[in-house]
Amino acid sequence: MELRDALSQISDIRLQMARTELFRGYRPITVGFSGMLGLLAASVQPYCIARPELELGRFLLLWCTVASVSLIVIGMELIWSIRRTGAGFVRQTTLLAVEQFLPCVAVGGLLTLCVVRSSPDVAWMLPGLWSLLFGLGVFASARSLPRPVIWAGLYYVMCGCGCLLWGRGENALAAWQMAVSFGGGQLLSAAILYWSLERANGR
């Protein structure tokens, strides 16, 4: 029993250390890649989806593809980082960071599904709601990330409010909304990560 208690205490200590440790798994290059991918998709959208409010399925296909590719690339980077170091502590901090951010992604997916199935007439709100949820995800992860990341969270929230205020009518599901919110937000996040982590360490 004493050995079991000791192992339990060690596990609790490691978890507490993971919560206070600065997470370095998000790399500027992969986060920046997702931002550039968002800008590319926004530039292509007007040519392949002329009326997104009337072609909701194609709009969702485009942006769900962008989100999926971004998650896969960043996920592969995290997995590679764990395997490269082989340290259990790195694995624990990575899992904690993922647990902090994952709920916003899951809620965003469920929200999109509910809107599409029952209320497609309010689908114009999706870019704004996505941006707000992403901002909440950034805030939830802020304890493990460099403090300036808070500015990226605020950026997403402000973009979300802007999309909800000006995203109706002829601006419904317009490409600029996703370009400014997702593309701009990811590039801002990448810049913050670079200056706070890699630049600060002289990389």
C-alpha positions in Angstrom: 0.0 0.0 0.0 2.9 2.4 0.8 4.4 1.8 -2.6 1.0 2.4 -4.3 0.6 5.6 -2.3 4.1 6.8 -3.2 3.4 6.1 -6.9 0.1 8.0 -6.7 1.8 11.0 -5.1 4.5 11.0 -7.8 1.8 10.9 -10.4 0.1 13.9 -8.8 3.3 15.8 -8.5 4.1 15.2 -12.2 0.6 16.3 -13.2 1.0 19.5 -11.1 4.3 20.2 -12.7 2.8 19.7 -16.2 0.1 22.3 -15.3 2.7 24.9 -14.4 5.2 24.0 -17.2 5.3 26.2 -20.3 4.1 24.0 -23.2 6.4 24.2 -26.2 4.7 21.6 -28.5 2.9 24.1 -30.7 5.4 25.1 -33.3 5.2 28.4 -35.2 5.8 26.7 -38.6 2.8 24.3 -38.3 0.5 27.0 -36.8 1.6 29.4 -39.5 0.9 26.7 -42.1 -2.7 26.4 -41.0 -3.0 30.2 -41.2 -1.7 30.2 -44.8 -3.9 27.3 -45.7 -6.9 29.4 -44.4 -5.9 32.4 -46.5 -5.5 30.1 -49.6 -8.9 28.6 -49.1 -10.4 32.0 -48.6 -8.9 33.2 -51.9 -10.2 30.1 -53.7 -13.7 30.2 -52.2 -15.2 33.0 -54.5 -14.2 31.0 -57.6 -15.6 27.6 -56.5 -18.5 28.7 -54.3 -20.2 31.7 -55.9 -23.1 31.9 -53.5 -22.0 30.2 -50.2 -25.3 31.0 -48.5 -27.1 28.8 -51.1 -24.3 26.2 -51.3 -23.8 25.5 -47.6 -22.7 21.9 -48.2 -19.8 23.0 -50.4 -18.8 25.8 -48.0 -18.7 23.4 -45.1 -16.7 20.9 -47.2 -14.1 23.5 -48.0 -13.6 24.7 -44.4 -14.0 21.4 -42.7 -11.2 20.2 -45.0 -9.1 23.1 -44.0 -9.7 22.4 -40.3 -9.1 18.7 -40.7 -5.8 19.2 -42.5 -4.7 21.8 -39.9 -5.5 19.4 -37.0 -3.7 16.5 -38.7 -0.5 18.6 -39.4 -0.4 20.0 -35.9 -1.3 16.6 -34.4 1.6 14.9 -36.3 3.9 17.6 -35.0 2.9 16.8 -31.4 3.3 13.1 -31.9 6.7 13.5 -33.5 7.7 15.8 -30.6 6.7 13.1 -28.0 8.5 10.3 -29.9 11.6 12.5 -30.4 12.1 13.3 -26.8 10.7 10.0 -25.4 10.1 11.7 -22.1 7.0 10.8 -20.1 6.8 14.4 -18.8 6.6 15.8 -22.4 3.8 13.3 -23.1 1.9 14.5 -20.0 2.2 18.2 -20.8 1.1 17.5 -24.4 -1.9 15.6 -23.3 -2.8 18.3 -20.9 -2.5 21.0 -23.6 -4.7 18.9 -26.0 -7.3 18.3 -23.2 -7.5 22.1 -22.7 -8.1 22.9 -26.3 -10.0 19.9 -27.6 -13.4 20.8 -26.1 -13.7 23.9 -28.2 -13.1 21.8 -31.4 -15.7 19.2 -30.3 -18.3 21.8 -29.4 -17.7 23.6 -32.7 -18.3 20.3 -34.6 -21.5 19.6 -32.7 -22.7 23.2 -33.1 -22.1 23.0 -36.9 -24.0 19.7 -37.1 -27.0 21.1 -35.2 -27.2 24.2 -37.3 -26.9 22.4 -40.6 -29.5 19.8 -39.6 -32.1 21.9 -37.9 -31.5 25.6 -38.6 -29.6 26.2 -41.9 -31.2 29.7 -42.1 -28.8 30.8 -39.3 -25.8 29.2 -40.9 -24.4 32.7 -41.7 -23.5 32.9 -38.0 -21.1 29.9 -38.2 -17.9 31.9 -39.0 -18.5 34.1 -36.0 -19.4 31.3 -33.7 -16.4 29.3 -34.8 -14.1 32.2 -34.1 -15.6 32.8 -30.6 -15.2 29.1 -29.8 -11.6 29.1 -31.0 -10.9 32.2 -28.8 -12.3 30.3 -25.8 -10.0 27.4 -26.7 -7.0 29.7 -26.7 -8.0 31.2 -23.3 -8.4 27.7 -21.9 -4.9 26.8 -23.1 -3.3 30.1 -22.0 -2.1 28.7 -18.7 0.3 26.4 -20.5 1.3 28.8 -23.3 3.3 32.1 -23.4 1.3 34.9 -21.8 1.1 37.0 -25.1 -1.1 34.2 -26.5 -3.9 36.0 -24.7 -3.8 38.5 -27.5 -4.5 35.8 -30.1 -7.5 34.8 -28.0 -8.8 38.3 -27.9 -8.3 38.6 -31.6 -10.5 35.5 -32.3 -13.2 36.9 -30.0 -13.2 40.3 -31.7 -13.3 38.7 -35.1 -16.2 36.5 -34.0 -18.1 39.5 -32.8 -17.3 41.3 -36.1 -18.5 38.4 -38.1 -21.8 38.3 -36.2 -22.3 42.0 -36.5 -21.5 42.4 -40.2 -21.8 38.9 -41.6 -25.5 38.9 -42.7 -27.1 39.6 -46.0 -24.7 40.0 -48.9 -21.8 39.2 -46.5 -23.2 35.9 -45.4 -20.4 33.2 -45.3 -18.2 35.6 -47.2 -14.6 34.5 -47.7 -13.2 37.6 -45.9 -14.7 36.3 -42.6 -12.7 33.1 -42.5 -9.6 34.8 -44.0 -9.6 37.5 -41.3 -10.6 35.3 -38.3 -9.0 31.9 -39.0 -6.2 32.9 -41.4 -5.2 36.0 -39.5 -5.7 34.4 -36.1 -3.4 31.5 -36.9 -0.7 33.7 -38.3 -0.9 36.0 -35.3 -0.6 32.9 -33.0 2.4 31.7 -35.0 4.1 35.1 -34.7 3.5 35.1 -30.9 4.8 31.6 -30.5 7.9 32.4 -32.6 8.8 35.6 -30.6 7.9 34.1 -27.2 9.6 30.7 -27.6 12.0 30.3 -30.5 13.2 33.9 -30.9 13.6 34.2 -27.1 15.7 31.0 -27.1 17.9 32.3 -30.0 16.6 29.7 -32.5 
